Amino acid sequence: MNFLKNILHKVLKGNTIVEKQKISDVVYWIRVKNENIKNIEFVPGYFLRVGIGLTKESLTMKDFVRSYSVWNIDKTNGTLDLAIATQSNGSGAKWVEQRQIGDNVYFSWKKGNFILDESADSYLMIGDLSALSHLYIICRNLSKNKQVESIIYSQHIKELFTDIDGTNPFNFFELPQNPINEIISKVKEIVPKMNGKKIVYIGGDSRICVALNKYFKQELNWNPKQIKTKPFWNPDKKGLE
Ligand SMILES: Cc1cc2nc3c(=O)[nH]c(=O)nc-3n(C[C@H](O)[C@H](O)[C@H](O)COP(=O)(O)OP(=O)(O)OC[C@H]3O[C@@H](n4cnc5c(N)ncnc54)[C@H](O)[C@@H]3O)c2cc1C
C-alpha cells in the first residue's frame, strides 16, 4: 500500500485547499487551487477522482478514492469548487470534515457522459443532495433561452444549498429516501409543460436513476439520448466509480 501511495503522490498533482465552509447542515464547500487548473479543457459535468487515502492514513482500497463533481471552475485564478455531502458518514464524509485550509488534495480528472448537452430546448433536472452541485453547473452553463424544470429533493429541505453565485434556479422538495412515486407524480405534471426537444438529467441515488430511466423509456417513450443518468451512490455499496 505504501508503494502505491508513493506512486500516486508523484502522479497526482498536489492541490491546496484555499477555502472551506459548511454551507448547509450536512454539506461542505471546499475551494482548491493549483496552477494546472488554469490550463484544463473543461466541460461542465466533469468530475474528480479524489485520492482521500493519500491524505488519510489507514484507509482500505475500497475507501481509497471518492468521486466529486466540479461545482465551479475559475481558470483565471486556477481554482475549482466542490460541494461534499456528509450524511453517508463514510470515509469521504469524514475526509472532508477533517480537511483544513492549507491541506493538500490529490485528484485525477474524469469526463464521463453526464455532461453539458445544449441540443435541447427544455431540461428537467432531477437529483438529491449528492448531485446538486453537478446539476447546478450544468444549468448555469445552459444558454439563457433554455427552459429549465427541476425536482431536487432531500429528507430535510434545509440540507439543500443555493448555487455558488447565490442564485436558486431549482425547485426544492422535502421527500423521504428513494421517493420514486412522489417523483413520478411530479414528472407527470412537469413533462407536458416542457417545450420543444427535451432532455432529462437524473443524478444521485442509483435506485432513482434506474427506476426513472425505465419510466422515461417505457412509459414516456423518450429516446435514450434524451435521458442522462448518473448513479452517485448505492445503498448497498461504498463509493461508486
Ligand atoms: C460521478 C460522481 C460524482 C459525485 N459527486 C459528488 C458530489 O459532488 N458531492 C457529493 O457529496 N457526492 C458526490 N458523489 C458521491 C461520492 O462519490 C460518495 O459516494 C459519497 O460522498 C459517499 O461517500 P462516503 O465515503 O462518505 O460514504 P460510503 O462509504 O461510500 O457509503 C457509506 C454508506 O452511506 C450510503 N450513502 C452514500 N451516499 C449517500 C447519500 N448521498 N445519502 C444517503 N446515503 C448515502 C452508502 O450507500 C453506504 O451505505 C459523486 C459520485 C459520483 C459517481
The ligand as a Tripos MOL2 file, in Angstrom:
@<TRIPOS>MOLECULE
LIG
   53    58     1     0     0
SMALL
NO_CHARGES

@<TRIPOS>ATOM
      1 C1        -19.6500   10.9040  -10.8020 C.3       1 LIG1
      2 C2        -19.8890   11.1020   -9.3190 C.ar      1 LIG1
      3 C3        -19.9010   12.3970   -8.8200 C.ar      1 LIG1
      4 C4        -20.1700   12.6070   -7.4660 C.ar      1 LIG1
      5 N1        -20.1830   13.8830   -6.9980 N.ar      1 LIG1
      6 C5        -20.4880   14.1210   -5.7110 C.ar      1 LIG1
      7 C6        -20.5310   15.4580   -5.2020 C.ar      1 LIG1
      8 O1        -20.2580   16.4270   -5.9100 O.2       1 LIG1
      9 N2        -20.8420   15.6190   -3.8830 N.ar      1 LIG1
     10 C7        -21.1390   14.5460   -3.0690 C.ar      1 LIG1
     11 O2        -21.4450   14.7650   -1.8900 O.2       1 LIG1
     12 N3        -21.0720   13.2780   -3.5190 N.ar      1 LIG1
     13 C8        -20.7500   13.0520   -4.8060 C.ar      1 LIG1
     14 N4        -20.6740   11.7550   -5.2540 N.ar      1 LIG1
     15 C9        -20.8200   10.6580   -4.2840 C.3       1 LIG1
     16 C10       -19.4680   10.4290   -3.5950 C.3       1 LIG1
     17 O3        -18.5210    9.9440   -4.5370 O.3       1 LIG1
     18 C11       -19.5320    9.3820   -2.4580 C.3       1 LIG1
     19 O4        -20.0790    8.1970   -2.9410 O.3       1 LIG1
     20 C12       -20.3470    9.8560   -1.2970 C.3       1 LIG1
     21 O5        -19.7860   11.0560   -0.8180 O.3       1 LIG1
     22 C13       -20.3450    8.8350   -0.1570 C.3       1 LIG1
     23 O6        -19.0240    8.5420    0.1850 O.3       1 LIG1
     24 P1        -18.6260    8.1430    1.6840 P.3       1 LIG1
     25 O7        -17.2400    7.5960    1.6370 O.co2     1 LIG1
     26 O8        -18.9080    9.2960    2.6000 O.co2     1 LIG1
     27 O9        -19.6560    7.0050    2.0600 O.3       1 LIG1
     28 P2        -19.5690    5.4600    1.6260 P.3       1 LIG1
     29 O10       -18.5780    4.7370    2.4660 O.co2     1 LIG1
     30 O11       -19.3870    5.3850    0.1410 O.co2     1 LIG1
     31 O12       -21.0160    4.9870    1.9930 O.3       1 LIG1
     32 C14       -21.4350    4.7630    3.3360 C.3       1 LIG1
     33 C15       -22.9170    4.4920    3.3390 C.3       1 LIG1
     34 O13       -23.6530    5.6810    3.0530 O.3       1 LIG1
     35 C16       -24.5400    5.4710    1.9690 C.3       1 LIG1
     36 N5        -24.5890    6.7260    1.1810 N.ar      1 LIG1
     37 C17       -23.6790    7.1650    0.3010 C.ar      1 LIG1
     38 N6        -24.0520    8.3610   -0.2130 N.ar      1 LIG1
     39 C18       -25.2460    8.6660    0.3690 C.ar      1 LIG1
     40 C19       -26.1590    9.7460    0.2530 C.ar      1 LIG1
     41 N7        -25.9090   10.7870   -0.5760 N.pl3     1 LIG1
     42 N8        -27.2770    9.7230    1.0040 N.ar      1 LIG1
     43 C20       -27.5400    8.6980    1.8320 C.ar      1 LIG1
     44 N9        -26.7160    7.6130    1.9830 N.ar      1 LIG1
     45 C21       -25.5880    7.6110    1.2630 C.ar      1 LIG1
     46 C22       -23.9210    4.3160    1.1860 C.3       1 LIG1
     47 O14       -24.8860    3.6230    0.4480 O.3       1 LIG1
     48 C23       -23.3340    3.4540    2.2770 C.3       1 LIG1
     49 O15       -24.3310    2.6420    2.8500 O.3       1 LIG1
     50 C24       -20.4030   11.5090   -6.6040 C.ar      1 LIG1
     51 C25       -20.3650   10.1970   -7.1250 C.ar      1 LIG1
     52 C26       -20.1310   10.0060   -8.4640 C.ar      1 LIG1
     53 C27       -20.1120    8.5910   -9.0130 C.3       1 LIG1
@<TRIPOS>BOND
     1     1     2 1
     2     2     3 ar
     3     2    52 ar
     4     3     4 ar
     5     4     5 ar
     6     4    50 ar
     7     5     6 ar
     8     6     7 ar
     9     6    13 1
    10     7     8 2
    11     7     9 ar
    12     9    10 ar
    13    10    11 2
    14    10    12 ar
    15    12    13 ar
    16    13    14 ar
    17    14    15 1
    18    14    50 ar
    19    15    16 1
    20    16    17 1
    21    16    18 1
    22    18    19 1
    23    18    20 1
    24    20    21 1
    25    20    22 1
    26    22    23 1
    27    23    24 1
    28    24    25 2
    29    24    26 1
    30    24    27 1
    31    27    28 1
    32    28    29 2
    33    28    30 1
    34    28    31 1
    35    31    32 1
    36    32    33 1
    37    33    34 1
    38    33    48 1
    39    34    35 1
    40    35    36 1
    41    35    46 1
    42    36    37 ar
    43    36    45 ar
    44    37    38 ar
    45    38    39 ar
    46    39    40 ar
    47    39    45 ar
    48    40    41 1
    49    40    42 ar
    50    42    43 ar
    51    43    44 ar
    52    44    45 ar
    53    46    47 1
    54    46    48 1
    55    48    49 1
    56    50    51 ar
    57    51    52 ar
    58    52    53 1
@<TRIPOS>SUBSTRUCTURE
     1 LIG1         1 GROUP 0 **** ****
